[in-house]
Amino acid sequence: MGYAISIVTLNRLPILEQVLTAVWETTRVEQPLIFVTDNGSDDGTPALLREWEREGRLRAWLLPENVGAAAGRNAHWAECIGHDTVKLDDKVKPLCAGWLTALKALSEQHHAIVGPAYDPTVRGMEIVAPCVPLHVRPRFSDGSPRWVG
């Protein structure tokens, strides 16, 4: 089983380009599948995603209009089945190599879903993800994960 990274975006071209570059550079060992859904951006994001897809760096879904984050993620979610998948916000830029493996190890150790902490009320700002995840949450009593982020 490999890794997958799931991102949904809307009109965040300058930050998204930095995020994708950071993801690409910090996950060379794990070589995850990177899935990005664009939710109808009009800021040049579709062109960037088409370019990266042509280069084989990611798989893009370009929606004609904003259908919301959940429906946007559903556009590519079937491709994530069978992979250890990280839902990454389109403004969270990983800092260090090995973060993906560290998240998986921490998740297995604590039986939890983990992720970086940030203030979701701050919009339009780049968030830098630390090398060590800050949230650890137990699973529900039925074993299903509690999502963070």
Beta strands, then each sheet from edge to edge (+ up, - down):
strand 1: 3-9
strand 2: 33-39
strand 3: 59-63
strand 4: 84-87
strand 5: 92-94
strand 6: 114-115
strand 7: 127-129
strand 8: 135-136
sheet 1: 3+ 2+ 1+ 4+
sheet 2: 5+ 7+
sheet 3: 6+ 8-
end
